Structure formats: C-alpha cells, structure tokens
Amino acid sequence: MKKIPLAAAFWTMCGTAAAEGAPQAAVELFVDTATRQIFAEPGPGRQRLGKFVPVVEGAAASAPVASARDATVAAPATVAAVPSAPVRSSSTKAWYEKIGIRGYVQMRYNQELSGDAKSLKSPGDRFIGRDQGFGIRRARVVISGDVSDRMSIYIQPDLASTPSGSSTTHFAQLRDAYADLWLDKEKTWRIRAGQSKIPYGWEDLQSSQNRLAPDRADALNSGVRDERDLGVIAYWSPAVAKERFAYLQKSGLKGSGDYGVVGFGVYNGQGANRPDRNDQLHSVIHFSYPFKFANGQFLEVGADAYAGRYKVSTAAATIDGATFTPRVDAPEAGSTDRRVAAHVVYYPQPFGFQAEWTVGKGPELDIARRTIRTKSLRGGYAQVMYKFDGGYGSLMPYAKWQTYRGAAKFDTNAPRMNVDEVEAGVEWQPSNAVELAVAWANMRRTDVSAWPYRRVNGQLLRMQLQVNY
C-alpha cells in the first residue's frame, strides 16, 4: 500500500471528494500508530482521528466537524486551506532518489548463572561461553529501493561478522545482494535473483530485527547456513496478502515480511558467501498465507520443503586415541540433503503463539563406523507471547521451548547435535528506535566444535540492546 504524509492524505481525500461532487458527509478516519498510514476503517494498531468533512475549494475555511467530541485533531478545513507543496511523481524521479538507507545494531551480554554454562557453545550467539563480555551481535546497513517500475534492489552487509578461525571481530560481510524483477504491473509476481534468504522456515525468514527471542531455533536454522544462499526464487503475492504481510511487519506484530504466498526456485546449497561445490543445485518450495478474522486477528499457516546434495567439510579427528579422517558414504556430488517443515503463527493481539516442526534426512557423522552417512533428523520449537501497549511503549513477555536431534551439517565432519532448551524473557520497546530484551535460558546442547562432542548443561542470563535507524 502506498504511504503518504498525514496532511497530504487529508488534502488528497478532501480534494477528490470535492472535485467529484461527492456529498459533504463526515468521514471517520483512523491512523496506524506505527506506519502513519490513513485508513477509513478501524483495525489493530489504528488510532481514531475523528470525523472530517471534505471542503470545496473556495469555500469558507471553517468547515464544521460532526461534533466537538470528534474533533481530535486540527480542523480539516485548515489542512485543506494550505495545500502541500507539489510532489514529484515516482515516475519522474531519478533512480537514486528512490533509494533508502536504514539498519540496526544489536549489542549483547551473557552472564552464566549455574551449571557448566561457561562451556556452552551455540551457533546463534558466539558471545556465549568462557571469558566473554559485551559483544556486537549484528551491525546491519540496508540499501534498498525501486530502480525502475519493474525492478527493486536490496543490499545488506553486516559489519560485525567473524570469519571462521578468526580471533577478532567486526569484519564486514555480505548478507543480502539481490534484485526483484517484477513480472506484472500489479507486482504480484517477481523473480528474486542474487544472495537472499531461502524460503525455508518461518522464523528463518523473520528478520533478526523483528524476532522476539535472541536466536533462531537450531532445528530450522541448521538447514540453510545464515538463512541465505545464492540462487533464483520466484514469488507470488496477491494484493490482499501483500498488504497483510506489510502490515504484520510494520505494526509491531513481529511478521516475517513478504516472501510470497507461493515461492519456488533453485540455489547453490552450500550456504551464504560460499561457492557451489558439486554443480548440483538445491530446489525449494514455500507456501504461507496470512488469514485475517472478522475481529482483526491474524493467523498465518504454511509449509516449506527443500532437496539437494550437500558436500560435507571433513578433517582429521582424534577419537578414543585414534586419528582419522571420516569417509563420506555418498556419491561424488555429495550427501542426500532434504527436509520438510510446517509453521503456524497466531499473532500477538494481544496473546500470540507460534510453532514450527521439521523432519528430513542429511549427512551425519557415525562415530562407530568412522563414516559420514545419511541419517534422519527432526526438531522444532513452540513459543507463546503477550503484547502490552501503553504510554510506556510496547512490552512483550515470551516463553520458548526448542528441541533438535540431527546433524550440524555445516560444522566440520557433520557431528550430531542434541538440543533441548527453554527460554523466558521480555522485550521492551519504548520507541521505534530502541529495544531492550532480557531473558533467562536453560540450555542443554552438544558442543560440536571438537571431540568428544559432549553435551553441556547450563543456565544463562541474556541481555540485548537494539537500536534501529
């Protein structure tokens, strides 16, 4: 939906009604507190402005409102009497005038509470573990916009990356670099080409900027490294779904964004910022639909699947005193790698619930046989949350449980991960620019960094400050 400033919205509405000779009846208007868009009907997150009467050009500047009770803002006659300055249409703007810049920074701190928490390691947060302090988890800058009526671009580097094996942080690394090629004027069909998120797993598609819990669940996140890869994906979003996806993301309801009601395509399969190693593309298919009930409640359900062959990275390992390099029991093209997943999201209005589950097969180290072979995997998570809105801002407590039984295929030799985790916390957003989250986590997870791949138990206090710009 096209967004226009508040005053311009009144002027356009009033001027159109007068020009067409419409009856001068009062119109009730509502403003979305997050996006500042104007609506003619109530809905979640929309604040009532009052009733307004269109003004005919040249008429008295004191057009009455329906009642004094409804005059919640300045009289619309005043707005109409001072038309806004002419605005250049999007078709006459140069491409660089349509490009926007935004981003966010996340600073974290983890404090061990009990158990062997100092020995914990998690792929979602490198600041968990021994001798840690403050850390910048993400520092993103997004450059995006419409280059033309039929093409949009999106480029996102992360300035807080840590390359494998490095002892220093804050390297710049590419996260997204793609173009959306629109196939029709209504912009329901598009081809996304470049490095982007692979549409597998609802939480993986949800931006870290919007996610409630600090990290994504391992069961879904272990399928696609950094949630991204290089490929070509087609998406279809009808107008009603497109509007709902946009609203769910911008209204503070923690939406995942518009990745289509239907999506399908191909990608390399080795993960973000890594070249293909087998000349065998992965394929993916995605379904998701946001239903809206009569009371304004949103429910999103869907399913995803991918399939391909993955080449595991192997290295010499010393197990039980013997040093060996695991043999990969798979064709030269790589091991079987396929999964399916389903999701349901009941958006917090004010109570919310979301859950995902995945099953599949992939490469996993068989220690007894000293071999990496195809084995089954399963796992998922469930999360409940509640959204409070008031003069203090937005407050959202939550509780999340996750489990995973399967390989960490992106780690050397693809060792098996056993994860059981419970987390409870609260996010406070006093304004759109600042978010503060505090959580307690009870973690039981395998340390897959080296043999003996032991399971570590511990409790943590986790804190994150996020600034949006």
NUDREN-766702 format. One record per residue (C-alpha): residue in one letter; y, x, z; residue number from 1. Coordinates in Angstrom, 1 decimal. Each point is the difference from the previous one (the first is absolute). Example, Ala and Ser with C-alpha at 12.3 -4.5 7.8 and 13.67 -1.06 7.14 Angstrom:
BEGIN
 code      y      x      z pos
    a   -4.5   12.3    7.8   1
    s    3.4    1.4   -0.7   2
# end
This chain:
BEGIN
 code      y      x      z pos
    m    0.0    0.0    0.0   1
    k    3.4    1.4   -0.9   2
    k    2.2    0.8    3.0   3
    i    3.8   -0.6   -0.1   4
    p    2.6    0.5    2.7   5
    l    0.8   -2.9    2.4   6
    a    3.5   -0.8   -1.3   7
    a   -1.2    0.3   -3.6   8
    a   -2.8   -2.4    0.7   9
    f    2.5   -2.6    1.2  10
    w    2.3    0.6   -2.9  11
    t   -2.8   -0.3   -2.6  12
    m   -1.4   -3.2    1.6  13
    c    3.3   -1.7    0.3  14
    g    1.3    1.0   -3.4  15
    t   -3.2   -1.1   -1.7  16
    a    0.0   -3.4    1.7  17
    a    3.7   -0.6   -0.9  18
    a   -0.4    1.1   -3.6  19
    e   -2.9   -2.3   -0.6  20
    g    1.7   -3.0    1.6  21
    a   -2.5   -0.2    2.8  22
    p    0.7   -2.5    2.8  23
    q    2.0    1.5    2.9  24
    a   -2.7   -0.4    2.6  25
    a   -0.5    2.4    2.9  26
    v   -2.7    2.6   -0.6  27
    e   -1.9    1.4    3.0  28
    l   -0.5    3.8   -0.2  29
    f   -2.1    2.6    1.8  30
    v    0.2    3.8    0.1  31
    d   -3.0    2.4    0.4  32
    t    1.0    2.2    2.9  33
    a   -1.9    3.0   -1.5  34
    t    0.8   -0.1   -3.7  35
    r    3.3   -2.0    0.2  36
    q   -1.1   -2.3   -2.9  37
    i    1.2   -3.6   -0.1  38
    f   -2.5   -2.9   -0.1  39
    a    0.4   -3.7   -0.2  40
    e   -3.0   -0.8    2.3  41
    p   -1.1    1.3    3.4  42
    g   -2.7    2.6    0.5  43
    p   -1.2    2.8    2.2  44
    g    2.8    2.4    0.9  45
    r    2.7   -2.2   -1.6  46
    q    3.1   -0.8    2.0  47
    r    1.9   -3.3   -0.6  48
    l    3.5    0.6   -1.4  49
    g    1.1   -3.6   -0.1  50
    k    0.9   -2.6   -2.6  51
    f    2.5    0.8   -2.8  52
    v    1.8   -1.9   -2.7  53
    p    0.5    1.5   -3.5  54
    v    3.7    0.4   -0.9  55
    v    1.4   -0.9   -3.4  56
    e    2.3    2.7   -1.4  57
    g    3.6   -0.8    0.7  58
    a   -0.8   -2.5    2.8  59
    a    1.5    0.3    3.5  60
    a   -1.3    3.0    1.8  61
    s   -1.0   -2.0    3.1  62
    a   -3.2   -1.7   -1.2  63
    p   -1.5   -1.7    3.0  64
    v   -3.4    0.8    1.5  65
    a   -2.4   -2.7    0.9  66
    s    0.8    0.2    3.7  67
    a    1.5    2.4    2.5  68
    r   -3.4    0.7    1.4  69
    d   -1.2    1.3   -3.4  70
    a    3.0    2.4   -0.5  71
    t   -1.9    3.1    1.2  72
    v    1.8    2.3   -2.4  73
    a    3.3    0.2   -1.7  74
    a    0.8   -3.1   -2.2  75
    p   -1.5    0.4   -3.4  76
    a    3.4   -0.9   -1.6  77
    t    1.3    3.3    1.3  78
    v   -2.8    1.8   -1.7  79
    a    0.4   -1.9   -3.3  80
    a    3.8    0.6    0.0  81
    v   -0.4    3.7   -0.1  82
    p   -2.5    0.8   -2.8  83
    s   -1.8    3.3    0.3  84
    a    0.8    2.9   -2.4  85
    p   -1.9   -0.1   -3.3  86
    v   -3.5    1.6    0.2  87
    r   -1.5    1.8   -2.9  88
    s   -3.2   -1.6   -1.1  89
    s   -3.2    2.1    0.4  90
    s   -0.4    0.2   -3.8  91
    t    3.4    1.8   -0.3  92
    k   -0.6    2.5    2.8  93
    a   -1.2    3.5   -0.8  94
    w   -3.5    0.8    1.2  95
    y    1.3    2.4    2.8  96
    e    2.1   -2.9    1.4  97
    k   -3.2   -1.9    0.6  98
    i   -1.8    2.7    2.1  99
    g   -0.1   -0.3    3.8 100
    i   -0.8    2.5    2.7 101
    r   -1.6   -0.9    3.3 102
    g   -2.5    1.4    2.5 103
    y   -1.2    0.5    3.6 104
    v   -0.9    2.6    2.5 105
    q   -2.7   -0.3    2.7 106
    m    0.0    2.3    3.1 107
    r   -3.1   -0.1    2.2 108
    y   -1.2    1.2    3.4 109
    n   -3.5   -0.3    1.5 110
    q   -0.9    0.5    3.7 111
    e   -3.5    0.5    1.2 112
    l   -0.9   -2.4    2.8 113
    s   -3.7    0.5    0.7 114
    g   -3.4    1.1   -1.3 115
    d   -0.2    2.9   -2.5 116
    a    3.2   -1.2   -1.8 117
    k    1.1    3.5   -0.6 118
    s   -3.0    0.5   -2.3 119
    l    0.6   -3.1   -2.0 120
    k    0.8    0.3   -3.8 121
    s    1.0   -2.9   -2.3 122
    p    0.7    0.1   -3.7 123
    g    2.8   -2.5    0.5 124
    d    2.1    2.2    2.4 125
    r   -0.1    3.8    0.0 126
    f    2.0    0.0    3.3 127
    i   -3.0   -1.3    1.9 128
    g   -1.8    2.9    1.8 129
    r    0.5    3.1    2.0 130
    d    3.4    1.7    0.5 131
    q    2.0   -2.7   -1.8 132
    g    3.6   -1.2    0.5 133
    f    2.5   -1.9   -2.1 134
    g   -0.7   -0.3   -3.6 135
    i    1.4   -1.6   -3.2 136
    r   -2.8   -2.0   -1.4 137
    r    1.8   -1.2   -3.1 138
    a    3.4    0.7   -1.6 139
    r    0.1   -2.1   -3.2 140
    v    2.7   -0.4   -2.6 141
    v   -0.5   -2.7   -2.7 142
    i    1.8    0.0   -3.3 143
    s   -0.6   -3.2   -1.9 144
    g    1.6   -2.5   -2.4 145
    d    0.0   -1.6   -3.4 146
    v    0.5    2.4   -2.9 147
    s   -0.1   -2.9   -2.4 148
    d   -0.9   -3.6   -0.1 149
    r   -3.6    0.9   -0.7 150
    m   -0.5    3.2    2.2 151
    s    0.5    0.9    3.6 152
    i   -0.6    3.4    1.7 153
    y   -1.0    1.0    3.5 154
    i    0.0    3.5    1.4 155
    q   -0.8    0.9    3.6 156
    p   -0.4    3.5    1.4 157
    d   -1.0    0.6    3.6 158
    l    2.0    2.9    1.7 159
    a   -2.3    0.3    3.0 160
    s   -3.4    0.9   -1.6 161
    t   -2.3    2.8    1.2 162
    p   -2.3    1.6   -2.6 163
    s   -3.6    0.6    0.9 164
    g   -0.3    3.3    2.0 165
    s    3.7    0.3    0.6 166
    s    1.3    0.7    3.5 167
    t    3.5   -1.2   -0.8 168
    t    1.3   -3.5   -0.8 169
    h    2.7   -1.8   -2.0 170
    f   -1.1    0.9   -3.5 171
    a    1.1   -2.4   -2.8 172
    q   -2.8   -1.7   -1.7 173
    l   -0.1   -2.8   -2.6 174
    r   -1.2   -3.4    1.2 175
    d    0.9   -2.3   -2.9 176
    a    1.3    0.5   -3.5 177
    y   -0.6   -2.9   -2.4 178
    a    1.5   -2.4   -2.5 179
    d   -0.5   -3.7   -0.1 180
    l   -0.1   -1.2   -3.6 181
    w    0.7   -3.8   -0.1 182
    l   -1.9   -1.8   -2.8 183
    d    1.9   -3.3    0.1 184
    k    3.5   -1.2    0.6 185
    e   -1.1   -1.9    3.1 186
    k   -1.3    3.3    1.5 187
    t   -3.4   -1.5    1.0 188
    w   -2.1    2.7   -1.7 189
    r    0.6    3.7    0.4 190
    i   -1.7    3.3   -0.7 191
    r    0.5    2.6    2.8 192
    a   -0.5    3.6   -1.3 193
    g    0.1    3.1    2.1 194
    q   -0.8    0.9    3.6 195
    s    0.1   -3.1    2.2 196
    k   -2.0   -1.8    2.6 197
    i   -3.4   -1.1   -1.1 198
    p   -0.4   -3.8    0.8 199
    y   -3.0    0.4    2.3 200
    g    0.6   -1.3    3.6 201
    w    2.9   -2.2    1.1 202
    e    1.1    2.4    2.8 203
    d   -0.2    2.9   -2.4 204
    l    2.5   -1.8   -2.3 205
    q    2.3   -0.9    2.9 206
    s    2.7    2.7    0.4 207
    s    0.0    2.2    3.1 208
    q    3.6   -1.1    0.4 209
    n   -1.2   -3.6    0.6 210
    r   -3.4    0.6    1.7 211
    l   -0.2   -1.0    3.6 212
    a   -2.7    2.4    1.3 213
    p    0.8    3.7   -0.3 214
    d   -3.0    0.8   -2.4 215
    r   -2.2   -1.8   -2.5 216
    a   -3.6   -0.9    0.8 217
    d   -2.4    2.8   -1.0 218
    a   -2.5   -2.3   -1.7 219
    l    2.4   -1.1   -2.7 220
    n    2.1    3.2   -0.1 221
    s   -3.0    2.3   -0.5 222
    g   -0.5   -1.5   -3.5 223
    v    3.2    1.3   -1.7 224
    r    1.7    3.2    1.1 225
    d    3.6   -0.6    1.1 226
    e   -0.5   -3.6   -1.4 227
    r    1.1    1.4   -3.4 228
    d   -1.4    1.5   -3.2 229
    l    1.0    0.6   -3.6 230
    g   -0.8   -2.8   -2.5 231
    v    0.9   -3.2   -1.8 232
    i   -0.1   -3.4    1.7 233
    a    0.9   -3.5   -1.4 234
    y    1.4   -2.6    2.4 235
    w    0.6   -3.7   -0.5 236
    s    2.3   -1.9    2.4 237
    p    1.1   -3.6   -0.8 238
    a    3.5   -0.9    1.0 239
    v   -0.9   -1.9    3.2 240
    a   -2.2    2.9    1.2 241
    k    2.6    2.6   -0.9 242
    e    2.7   -1.9    2.1 243
    r   -2.4   -0.3    3.0 244
    f   -1.0    3.7   -0.1 245
    a    3.6    1.0    0.0 246
    y    0.9   -2.3    2.9 247
    l   -3.0    1.1    2.1 248
    q    1.1    3.7   -0.4 249
    k    3.8   -0.5    0.6 250
    s   -0.2   -2.6    2.8 251
    g   -1.5    2.2    2.7 252
    l   -3.4   -1.7   -0.3 253
    k   -1.7    3.4   -1.0 254
    g   -1.0   -0.9   -3.5 255
    s   -1.7    2.5   -2.3 256
    g    2.3   -0.6   -3.0 257
    d   -0.8   -1.2   -3.6 258
    y   -3.3    1.6   -1.2 259
    g   -0.8   -3.0   -2.0 260
    v   -2.1   -3.1    0.4 261
    v   -2.4    1.9   -2.3 262
    g   -0.1    3.7   -0.6 263
    f   -2.4    2.2   -1.9 264
    g    0.0    3.5   -1.5 265
    v   -1.3    3.6    0.0 266
    y    0.9    3.1    1.9 267
    n   -1.3    3.6    0.4 268
    g   -1.7   -0.5    3.3 269
    q    0.5    3.3    1.7 270
    g    3.1   -1.0    2.0 271
    a    3.7    0.4   -0.1 272
    n    1.4    3.3   -1.3 273
    r   -3.4    1.2   -1.1 274
    p   -1.3    0.3   -3.6 275
    d   -3.1   -1.7   -1.3 276
    r   -3.1    2.1    0.3 277
    n   -2.7   -1.9   -2.0 278
    d    1.6   -1.7   -3.0 279
    q   -1.3   -3.3    1.6 280
    l    2.7   -2.6    0.9 281
    h   -0.3   -2.3    2.9 282
    s    0.6   -3.7   -0.6 283
    v    1.6   -2.5    2.4 284
    i    0.5   -3.8    0.2 285
    h    2.2   -1.9    2.4 286
    f    0.6   -3.6    1.0 287
    s    2.5   -1.4    2.5 288
    y    1.9   -3.2    0.4 289
    p    2.7   -1.0    2.6 290
    f   -0.4   -3.7    0.8 291
    k    2.9   -1.9    1.6 292
    f   -0.6   -3.0    2.1 293
    a    2.3   -3.0    0.4 294
    n    1.3    1.3    3.3 295
    g    1.0    3.3   -1.6 296
    q   -2.9    2.0    1.3 297
    f   -1.4    2.7   -2.3 298
    l   -3.7    0.9   -0.4 299
    e   -1.1    2.8   -2.4 300
    v   -3.7    0.5   -1.0 301
    g   -1.6    2.3   -2.5 302
    a   -2.6    2.5   -1.0 303
    d   -0.2    3.4   -1.6 304
    a   -2.6    2.3   -1.6 305
    y   -0.2    3.4   -1.5 306
    a   -2.7    2.2   -1.6 307
    g   -0.4    3.4   -1.4 308
    r   -1.4    3.5    0.6 309
    y    1.5    2.4    2.5 310
    k   -0.4    3.8    0.2 311
    v   -0.3    1.2    3.6 312
    s    1.5    3.3    1.0 313
    t   -2.7    2.2    1.6 314
    a    0.2    3.3    2.0 315
    a   -2.3    2.1    2.1 316
    a   -0.7   -1.5    3.4 317
    t   -1.8    1.4    3.0 318
    i   -2.2   -2.6    1.6 319
    d   -2.5    0.8    2.8 320
    g    0.5    3.7   -0.6 321
    a   -0.8   -0.2   -3.7 322
    t    2.7    0.4   -2.7 323
    f   -0.4   -1.9   -3.2 324
    t    1.9   -1.9   -2.7 325
    p   -1.1   -3.6   -0.3 326
    r   -1.6   -1.0   -3.3 327
    v    1.5   -3.0   -1.7 328
    d   -2.8   -2.5   -1.0 329
    a    1.9   -1.6   -2.9 330
    p    0.6    0.5   -3.7 331
    e    2.5    2.6   -1.3 332
    a    2.6   -2.8   -0.2 333
    g   -0.1   -0.6    3.7 334
    s   -1.4   -2.3    2.7 335
    t    0.0   -3.8   -0.2 336
    d    3.2   -1.4    1.6 337
    r    0.4   -3.7    0.2 338
    r    1.3   -2.6    2.5 339
    v    1.1   -3.6    0.4 340
    a    2.4   -1.4    2.5 341
    a    1.4   -3.3    1.1 342
    h    3.2   -0.8    2.0 343
    v    1.7   -3.0    1.7 344
    v    3.6    0.1    1.4 345
    y    1.5   -2.8    2.0 346
    y    3.6    1.1    0.2 347
    p    1.7    0.1    3.5 348
    q    2.0   -3.3    0.0 349
    p    0.0    0.7    2.9 350
    f   -3.7    0.6    0.6 351
    g   -1.8    2.1   -2.5 352
    f   -3.4    1.4   -0.8 353
    q   -1.4    2.4   -2.6 354
    a   -3.4    1.4   -0.7 355
    e   -1.8    2.0   -2.7 356
    w   -3.6    1.1   -0.5 357
    t   -1.6    2.3   -2.6 358
    v   -3.5    1.0   -1.0 359
    g   -1.3    2.4   -2.6 360
    k   -1.7    3.3   -0.9 361
    g    1.3    3.5   -0.2 362
    p   -0.8    3.7    0.5 363
    e   -0.9    1.1    3.5 364
    l   -1.5    3.1    1.6 365
    d   -3.6   -0.2    1.1 366
    i   -0.2    2.7    2.5 367
    a   -3.8   -0.1    0.4 368
    r   -0.5    0.5   -3.8 369
    r    3.0    2.3   -0.4 370
    t    1.0   -2.3   -2.9 371
    i    2.9   -2.2   -1.0 372
    r   -1.4   -3.2   -1.3 373
    t    1.0   -3.6   -0.5 374
    k   -0.1   -2.2    3.1 375
    s    1.3   -3.4    1.2 376
    l    3.2   -0.5    1.8 377
    r    1.8   -2.9    1.8 378
    g    2.9   -0.7    2.2 379
    g    3.3   -1.9    0.5 380
    y    2.5   -1.2    2.5 381
    a    1.6   -3.1    1.6 382
    q    3.5   -0.3    1.3 383
    v    2.0   -2.6    1.8 384
    m    3.8   -0.1    0.5 385
    y    2.9   -2.2    1.1 386
    k    3.6    0.1   -1.2 387
    f    2.9   -0.6    2.3 388
    d    3.5   -0.4   -1.5 389
    g    3.1   -0.1    2.1 390
    g    3.4    1.6    0.8 391
    y   -1.9    3.2    0.9 392
    g   -1.4    0.3   -3.6 393
    s   -3.6   -0.4   -0.9 394
    l   -2.9    0.7    2.4 395
    m   -3.6    0.1   -1.2 396
    p   -2.9    0.8    2.4 397
    y   -3.4    0.5   -1.6 398
    a   -3.6    1.0    0.8 399
    k   -2.4    1.6   -2.6 400
    w   -3.7    0.8   -0.1 401
    q   -1.6    2.1   -2.6 402
    t   -3.5    1.5   -0.8 403
    y   -1.5    2.1   -2.8 404
    r   -3.4    1.4   -0.8 405
    g    0.1    2.1   -3.1 406
    a    1.0    3.4   -1.5 407
    a    3.3    1.7    0.0 408
    k   -0.4    0.8   -3.7 409
    f    3.3    1.8   -0.4 410
    d   -1.0    2.6    2.7 411
    t   -2.0    3.0   -0.9 412
    n   -3.7   -0.8   -0.2 413
    a    0.7   -3.7    0.6 414
    p   -1.2   -0.3    3.6 415
    r   -0.7   -3.4    1.6 416
    m    2.7   -1.7    2.0 417
    n   -0.7   -2.3    3.0 418
    v    3.2   -1.7    1.1 419
    d    0.5   -2.6    2.7 420
    e    3.6   -0.6    1.1 421
    v    2.1   -2.5    1.9 422
    e    3.8    0.1    0.0 423
    a    2.7   -2.2    1.5 424
    g    3.7    0.4   -0.3 425
    v    3.4   -1.5   -0.8 426
    e    2.6    0.6   -2.7 427
    w    3.7   -0.6    0.8 428
    q    2.5   -0.3   -2.9 429
    p    3.5   -0.4    1.4 430
    s    1.4    0.2   -3.6 431
    n   -1.2    0.5   -3.5 432
    a    0.8    3.7    0.3 433
    v   -2.0    0.9    3.1 434
    e   -3.6   -0.7    1.3 435
    l   -1.6    1.3    3.1 436
    a   -3.8   -0.4    0.6 437
    v   -2.0    0.8    3.1 438
    a   -3.8   -0.3    0.1 439
    w   -3.1    0.8    2.2 440
    a   -3.1    1.1   -1.9 441
    n   -3.6    0.5    1.1 442
    m   -1.6    2.1   -2.7 443
    r   -3.7    0.9   -0.6 444
    r   -0.2    1.9   -3.2 445
    t   -1.9    2.9   -1.7 446
    d    1.7    3.3   -0.4 447
    v   -0.9    0.6   -3.7 448
    s    1.9    3.3   -0.2 449
    a   -3.0    2.2    0.8 450
    w   -3.5    0.1    1.3 451
    p   -1.4   -1.3    2.4 452
    y    2.0   -3.1   -1.1 453
    r    0.1   -1.2    3.6 454
    r    1.3   -3.4    1.1 455
    v    3.1    0.2    2.2 456
    n    1.2   -2.7    2.4 457
    g    3.6   -0.2    1.3 458
    q    3.0   -2.2    0.8 459
    l    3.5    0.6   -1.3 460
    l    3.5   -1.3    0.4 461
    r    1.6   -0.1   -3.4 462
    m    3.7   -0.4   -0.8 463
    q    1.8   -0.2   -3.3 464
    l    3.7   -0.2   -0.9 465
    q    0.8   -1.2   -3.6 466
    v    3.3    0.0   -1.7 467
    n    0.6   -1.9   -3.2 468
    y    2.7    0.8   -2.5 469
# end
